[in-house]
Amino acid sequence: MGQLTGQRAFITGGASGIGAEMARRFTKEGATVVVADVNDTLGNQVAAEVGGEYVHLDVTSAKAWEEQYEIDNNFDIVCLNAGVSTHQNVLGEPSTYPLERVDNDSYYRIMSINVDGVVFGARGIVPHMVARKSGHILVTASLAGIIPIAPDPIYGLTKHAMVGFVKSMGQALEPHGVCISALCPGFLDTPLVSPLAREFAASFSLGVMPVEVAGDLAMRALTERINGSQWVVSAGFPISRYEHKDPFLG
Ligand SMILES: NC(=O)c1ccc[n+]([C@@H]2O[C@H](COP(=O)([O-])OP(=O)(O)OC[C@H]3O[C@@H](n4cnc5c(N)ncnc54)[C@H](O)[C@@H]3O)[C@@H](O)[C@H]2O)c1
């Protein structure tokens, strides 16, 4: 028996990288998976590989989310994972892509995918999970939600926003039997990490982890089930829970 036997999971950005890995791992653990993405070719491939379902969903569209949950909201796990960086050089010298070069289109694009996409996805499923007094919302933030990421401050902004959202929602959901937690990994081997970023990571011994680590990280968050928690991992370090201190209450 897997640890997720009988559960249904919905995964945004499930066509590639971390989302696809979660689809594979959850399936191995006994769950059935719905892969949601805008990349229909890859999304259908991943869904076929895991014996799941594929839906086209642009996470930036509030209307698309409403329609999705009207059709199907019976999920034990909702992974709000789709995300992008502002530009290719998420690592590198801070001066390679200064803030003044982030034009409006790039700014609105990352904000709508990384922030709106998570807020809409959570907003729509919360009432259903609360009514069932069960469920887990897993948000893919990043280590960049906890530490600075000077070459892409807007990426850092969106990921810090996700950590703040999860911490606050965790307290709000706790009395209702619903859990929300954040995944905060360092670099994982996915198409999001450009060749230049890999070079930079290597020069600073940061390392890029195999994508399977994302499956372990998600399973740790799901099995520990601590509301508002952030789960971190980086090359050479084990998975652990990041615990911040309240500046006044400790
Ligand atoms: N790879 C890393 O090193 C790393 C580290 C920490 C956090 N993350 C985060 O993990 C998440 C997944 O990233 P990844 O590395 O797997 O990248 P990826 O590029 O492999 O996958 C991202 C997926 O999101 C989908 N997507 C993009 N815009 C979308 C939209 N509007 N609606 C629906 N789907 C959309 C893409 O089609 C793609 O399938 C992101 O939130 C990313 O910020 C990645």
The ligand as an SDF file (V2000), in Angstrom:
LIG
                    3D

 44 48  0  0  0  0  0  0  0  0999 V2000
   13.6490   23.9510  -10.8960 N   0  0  0  0  0  0  0  0  0  0  0  0
   14.0500   24.5680   -9.7990 C   0  0  0  0  0  0  0  0  0  0  0  0
   15.2490   24.6660   -9.5180 O   0  0  0  0  0  0  0  0  0  0  0  0
   13.0500   25.1480   -8.8520 C   0  0  0  0  0  0  0  0  0  0  0  0
   13.4510   25.4260   -7.5490 C   0  0  0  0  0  0  0  0  0  0  0  0
   12.5270   25.9550   -6.6570 C   0  0  0  0  0  0  0  0  0  0  0  0
   11.2330   26.1790   -7.0450 C   0  0  0  0  0  0  0  0  0  0  0  0
   10.8640   25.9130   -8.3430 N   0  0  0  0  0  0  0  0  0  0  0  0
    9.4730   26.1650   -8.6900 C   0  0  0  0  0  0  0  0  0  0  0  0
    8.8930   24.9430   -9.0770 O   0  0  0  0  0  0  0  0  0  0  0  0
    7.7690   25.1820   -9.9150 C   0  0  0  0  0  0  0  0  0  0  0  0
    7.8630   24.2900  -11.1380 C   0  0  0  0  0  0  0  0  0  0  0  0
    9.0330   24.6670  -11.8560 O   0  0  0  0  0  0  0  0  0  0  0  0
    9.8940   23.6450  -12.7220 P   0  0  0  0  0  0  0  0  0  0  0  0
   11.2950   23.8360  -12.3240 O   0  0  0  0  0  0  0  0  0  0  0  0
    9.2800   22.3060  -12.6850 O   0  0  0  0  0  0  0  0  0  0  0  0
    9.7210   24.3470  -14.1550 O   0  0  0  0  0  0  0  0  0  0  0  0
    9.2360   23.7690  -15.5680 P   0  0  0  0  0  0  0  0  0  0  0  0
    9.4860   24.8840  -16.5060 O   0  0  0  0  0  0  0  0  0  0  0  0
    9.8490   22.4400  -15.8090 O   0  0  0  0  0  0  0  0  0  0  0  0
    7.6660   23.5500  -15.3590 O   0  0  0  0  0  0  0  0  0  0  0  0
    6.7780   24.6090  -15.2300 C   0  0  0  0  0  0  0  0  0  0  0  0
    5.4400   24.1750  -15.8310 C   0  0  0  0  0  0  0  0  0  0  0  0
    4.4940   25.2230  -15.6140 O   0  0  0  0  0  0  0  0  0  0  0  0
    3.7050   25.3340  -16.7820 C   0  0  0  0  0  0  0  0  0  0  0  0
    3.0780   26.6520  -16.8700 N   0  0  0  0  0  0  0  0  0  0  0  0
    3.6540   27.8390  -17.1860 C   0  0  0  0  0  0  0  0  0  0  0  0
    2.7260   28.8090  -17.2470 N   0  0  0  0  0  0  0  0  0  0  0  0
    1.5350   28.2310  -16.9580 C   0  0  0  0  0  0  0  0  0  0  0  0
    0.2020   28.7140  -16.8660 C   0  0  0  0  0  0  0  0  0  0  0  0
   -0.0820   30.0020  -17.0950 N   0  0  0  0  0  0  0  0  0  0  0  0
   -0.7850   27.8350  -16.5440 N   0  0  0  0  0  0  0  0  0  0  0  0
   -0.5010   26.5300  -16.3190 C   0  0  0  0  0  0  0  0  0  0  0  0
    0.7370   26.0130  -16.4080 N   0  0  0  0  0  0  0  0  0  0  0  0
    1.7470   26.8540  -16.7200 C   0  0  0  0  0  0  0  0  0  0  0  0
    4.6970   25.0940  -17.9310 C   0  0  0  0  0  0  0  0  0  0  0  0
    4.0290   24.7760  -19.1400 O   0  0  0  0  0  0  0  0  0  0  0  0
    5.5130   23.9490  -17.3530 C   0  0  0  0  0  0  0  0  0  0  0  0
    4.9510   22.6890  -17.6820 O   0  0  0  0  0  0  0  0  0  0  0  0
    7.7930   26.6800  -10.2170 C   0  0  0  0  0  0  0  0  0  0  0  0
    6.8690   27.3250   -9.3830 O   0  0  0  0  0  0  0  0  0  0  0  0
    9.2200   27.0760   -9.8590 C   0  0  0  0  0  0  0  0  0  0  0  0
    9.3040   28.4270   -9.5320 O   0  0  0  0  0  0  0  0  0  0  0  0
   11.7300   25.3980   -9.2350 C   0  0  0  0  0  0  0  0  0  0  0  0
  1  2  1  0
  2  3  2  0
  2  4  1  0
  4  5  1  0
  4 44  2  0
  5  6  2  0
  6  7  1  0
  7  8  2  0
  8  9  1  0
  8 44  1  0
  9 10  1  0
  9 42  1  0
 10 11  1  0
 11 12  1  0
 11 40  1  0
 12 13  1  0
 13 14  1  0
 14 15  2  0
 14 16  1  0
 14 17  1  0
 17 18  1  0
 18 19  2  0
 18 20  1  0
 18 21  1  0
 21 22  1  0
 22 23  1  0
 23 24  1  0
 23 38  1  0
 24 25  1  0
 25 26  1  0
 25 36  1  0
 26 27  1  0
 26 35  1  0
 27 28  2  0
 28 29  1  0
 29 30  1  0
 29 35  2  0
 30 31  1  0
 30 32  2  0
 32 33  1  0
 33 34  2  0
 34 35  1  0
 36 37  1  0
 36 38  1  0
 38 39  1  0
 40 41  1  0
 40 42  1  0
 42 43  1  0
M  CHG  2   8   1  16  -1
M  END
$$$$
